[in-house]
């Protein structure tokens, strides 16, 4: 596609529910990132994929968070047993290059609200 | 952990005024990028600077990378209401992980 597509745009989950957030990167993009963004703050790194390999997951806040990119294209961020502190915007970004010096294209994000 | 500090955190000005946003770190970055984010959207890349001392201009926006590649500034001349948004600086590592500053929320009033 022309840009990075994320779905759903909005998700309301009851506390304890599992959720899955999808990211469709630009076709052919090697690198894919997930970020978490609180209102009015800068994005916080969650995890990084190069093709299908998850090279860095140091930003995942707990073992309730899991991300995959099995075929090196679409990625899914899964949050199990959601808590209120998980409420945030989850951003996905992709790049055609393996290194980050050239900027990334971000999706519009998924706004997760846990009630 | 490489940290980026942006200042000011909030900026509220009248249309036509000039402003500067700063991005500082104690770490050296291979590159620095500036993004602008509007409500409900993802950040959009404005510029990438890679050479110490580099100055780039994008219409009314001027970006500068510090000589030591630890800091950067964004200067906007004659701000317009369309410049309103969250401005983010990021530092890139060799493999591509971006570390974001906390952002500067700019509001330009008509």
Interface residues (C-beta under 8 A of the other chain):
Chain A: X4 X31 X33 X35 X40 X41 X42 X43 X44 X45 X48 X50 X55 X56 X91 X93 X95 X97 X98 X99 X100 X101 X102 X103 X104 X105 X106 X107 X108 X109
Chain B: X6 X30 X31 X33 X35 X40 X41 X42 X43 X44 X45 X48 X50 X86 X88 X92 X93 X94 X95 X96 X97 X98 X99 X100 X101 X102 X103 X105
